[in-house]
Amino acid sequence: MKMSEETLKILRDSGWYEGRSIDTKEIEENLEKIGFFVFPEVKKFLKEFGNLVIEDTINDETHNTSVRFNSYGAFKAEEEYAQEKLVPVGLIDSDFLVLFVSESGKVYCSTGKLGDNATEAWERLIGGRGFKPWGYF
């Protein structure tokens, strides 16, 4: 899936660019300190999309991947639905929902699945297609 020009513009306006690869050591250490194992697919997502504050002007929301979590959340229900381990990587919908990347690289939020990869997730989130609620995928 390709991202639309609108989605690309919003991501670029927030500091993202194709080929972006930031140092994620501090983010990974924070996640590990509070009890998460940072899987390779999570590292891949963070390198490209970590430390961004995305002003989603289409939906009038903010999506933040520069969040530092202070404690291990109880995401057992979400992991049961996803059927794999999840790692929190940010907050979306103006801090109302947690953004997760799974062990396999799929992207979820607190209420369902956003996509099979980051590209699909950003397009669904910013492009207004939303998520697939738990139990419907």
C-alpha positions in Angstrom: 0.0 0.0 0.0 1.2 3.5 -0.9 0.6 6.5 1.3 -1.5 9.2 -0.2 0.0 12.7 -0.9 -2.1 14.1 2.0 -0.6 11.5 4.5 2.9 12.0 3.2 2.6 15.8 3.5 1.4 15.6 7.1 4.3 13.2 8.0 6.9 15.4 6.2 5.6 18.5 7.9 6.2 16.7 11.2 9.9 15.9 10.4 9.6 12.5 8.7 11.3 11.8 5.4 11.9 8.8 3.3 14.9 6.9 4.5 14.7 8.4 8.0 16.8 6.4 10.5 17.2 8.0 13.9 19.2 6.7 16.9 16.7 4.8 19.1 19.0 3.8 21.9 17.4 6.1 24.5 13.9 5.1 23.4 14.8 1.4 23.6 16.4 1.8 27.0 13.3 3.4 28.3 11.1 0.6 27.1 13.4 -2.1 28.4 13.7 -0.3 31.8 9.9 -0.6 32.3 9.8 -4.3 31.2 9.4 -4.5 27.4 11.5 -6.5 25.0 12.1 -4.3 22.0 11.7 -6.6 19.0 13.5 -6.0 15.7 10.3 -4.8 14.0 9.6 -2.4 16.8 13.2 -1.0 16.4 12.6 -0.6 12.7 9.4 1.4 13.3 11.1 3.6 15.9 14.1 4.3 13.6 11.7 5.6 10.9 8.9 7.1 13.0 10.2 7.6 16.5 10.4 11.1 18.1 7.8 12.7 15.9 4.8 14.9 16.9 2.4 14.6 14.0 -0.1 17.3 13.6 -2.9 15.6 11.7 -4.7 18.5 10.2 -7.1 16.2 8.3 -8.6 14.8 11.5 -7.6 17.7 13.8 -5.6 15.3 16.0 -2.0 14.9 17.3 -0.1 11.6 17.1 3.0 11.5 19.2 5.8 9.0 19.0 8.2 10.9 21.3 6.4 9.7 24.4 8.4 8.2 27.2 6.4 5.7 29.2 7.0 5.6 32.9 5.6 2.2 33.8 4.7 -1.1 32.3 1.1 -0.9 31.3 -1.2 -3.9 31.5 -1.8 -4.6 27.8 -2.8 -8.2 28.3 -6.2 -7.8 26.7 -4.8 -6.1 23.6 -2.1 -8.9 23.3 -4.8 -11.5 23.6 -6.7 -9.9 20.7 -3.6 -9.4 18.6 -2.3 -12.9 19.5 1.3 -11.6 19.9 3.4 -9.4 22.1 2.9 -5.6 21.7 5.2 -2.7 22.6 3.9 0.8 23.1 5.5 3.3 20.8 3.4 6.4 21.2 0.0 8.0 21.7 -2.4 8.8 18.9 -5.8 10.6 18.6 -4.5 13.5 20.8 -3.2 11.2 23.5 -6.5 9.2 23.8 -5.1 5.9 22.4 -1.9 4.0 22.8 0.0 3.1 19.6 1.6 -0.3 19.6 3.9 -2.2 17.2 3.8 -6.0 17.5 6.5 -8.6 17.4 5.7 -9.2 13.7 5.6 -5.5 12.8 1.8 -5.0 12.7 0.5 -1.8 14.1 -2.3 -1.5 16.6 -4.0 1.0 18.8 -5.8 0.5 22.1 -9.0 -0.3 20.3 -7.9 -2.4 17.3 -5.6 -2.9 14.4 -4.3 -0.1 12.2 -2.3 -2.0 9.7 0.0 -4.9 8.8 2.9 -2.4 8.7 3.6 1.2 9.4 2.8 2.5 5.9 -0.7 1.0 6.1 -1.2 2.2 9.7 -0.4 5.8 9.0 -2.5 5.8 5.8 -5.5 4.3 7.7 -5.0 6.7 10.7 -4.3 10.0 8.9 -6.3 9.1 5.7 -9.4 8.6 7.8 -10.0 4.9 7.2 -9.5 4.2 10.9 -8.8 1.0 12.6 -10.3 -2.5 12.5 -11.9 -3.1 15.9 -10.7 -6.0 18.0 -12.4 -9.2 16.9 -13.0 -8.0 13.3 -9.7 -9.1 11.6 
